[in-house]
C-alpha cells in the first residue's frame, strides 16, 4: 500500500495523487492528522485515516472482526483492490518489457 503525505484515488484507469494540506480528521479515530505525518486515503468515504486508524483496521482484519464494522470492511476492500490493481499493472508492464513489446512507439 502506498503511504506518505499523500495517497491516490482512481480517475478512469489511473491512480491520481491526493495532496494533504493543513490538519485533517481521521475517519476512524476522530483524531487530528497533521500534514507532515503518514495518512491513508479512502475514496469510498473521501477521508483520511491516521496510522493508528490504519492499524485498527488491519487488526480487525487479522482477528476476523472486520465484518463487525461495515465501514472498515469497505475501506479494507478498497485498499486491497487498489493494491491488487497496482500489482497487476506492474506484472503486465514487466511482461511487456520482457517480451520487447514496451517501446515508445507502442504508446
Buried (B, 14 or more C-beta within 10 A) or exposed (E): EBEEBBBBBEEEEEBEEBEBEEEBEBBBBEEEBEBEBEBBBBBBBEBBBBBEBBEBBBEBBEEEEBEEBEBBBBBBEBBEEBEEEBEEEEEEEEEEEEEEEBEEEEE
